[in-house]
Amino acid sequence: MTVEKLCLKADVQLALKQRAENICQEIETREQIVKAFVSTIGLRERLDAQLEMLEQKYGSGAELPSLWGTTIGVKDVFFTDTLATRAGYWLPTDAIKGERSIVVSQLLNAGAILLGKTACSEFGYQKAANTCNPLYPHYSPGGSSSGSAAAVAAGFCDLGVGSQSRAGVTLPSAFCGVNGFTASAGRISKQGMFHLSQSLEQIGLFAKDMKVIKHAAKVLLLKGATTPEAALDMRFGIPSRSFLALAEPQIIAQF
């Protein structure tokens, strides 16, 4: 690597440290209202440790990975090495345990920086978290991945990681005004997370910039994974008249 490139990399690393400091200040100022994270205790120490590790790993001429410096928040259903997982409920810290999520490992290996666990509905189900909508604090941020979407909308994170069994990604992304993405079943590994429903639940991503989702998807999508389109026994479920009659007329017409 040339001297010019080394100098450029040093400038980029310095800019990343300054950005991390700005993010910490922004979270300290607004998190009490937004409540996007489960906890921000030790945030600065965690950031400093991750920045130092990135600098050691990529400061000697190595090419920067695709998600280098991307700040992420992960729903409180994904296991990590350093943060307890309570699945949106105040269980003892050792009540829910597991190996670090493959998704978290893939993102960190690609240079991402983990800010923290984001708030979610209890066990990823119905009861809403205390998170506020950053755009309209008196309105709902949606659920169940409310904290991940709110953290992105508030500008705390570049990328939020959530999950969806029914509308855990689509509603928060719509309510908070950010982009939401869920891949076809089986394309993103679900190993290392607390499940509400192993068959229905899929992992989703949030970002203001679709380029961030694109880069993250390239890291996370499993090549050659089974997709619904490839399943030979795929079936379509058609609701009976009694269930379909509950829908609004325009929905019935579209169906």
Buried (B, 14 or more C-beta within 10 A) or exposed (E): EEEEEEEEBEEBBEEBBEEBEEBBEEBEEBBEEBBBBBEBEEBEEBBBEBBEEBBEEBEEEEEBBBBBBBBBBBBBBBBBEEBBBBBBEEEEEEEBEEEBBBBBBBBBEBBBBBBBBBBBBBBBBEEBBEBBBBBEEEEBBBBBBBBBBBBBBBBBBBBBBBBBBBBBBBBBBEBBBBBBBBBBBBBBBBEBBBBBEEEEBBBBBBBBEEEBBEBBBEBBBEEEBEEEEEEEEEEEEEEEEEEEEEEEEEEEEEE
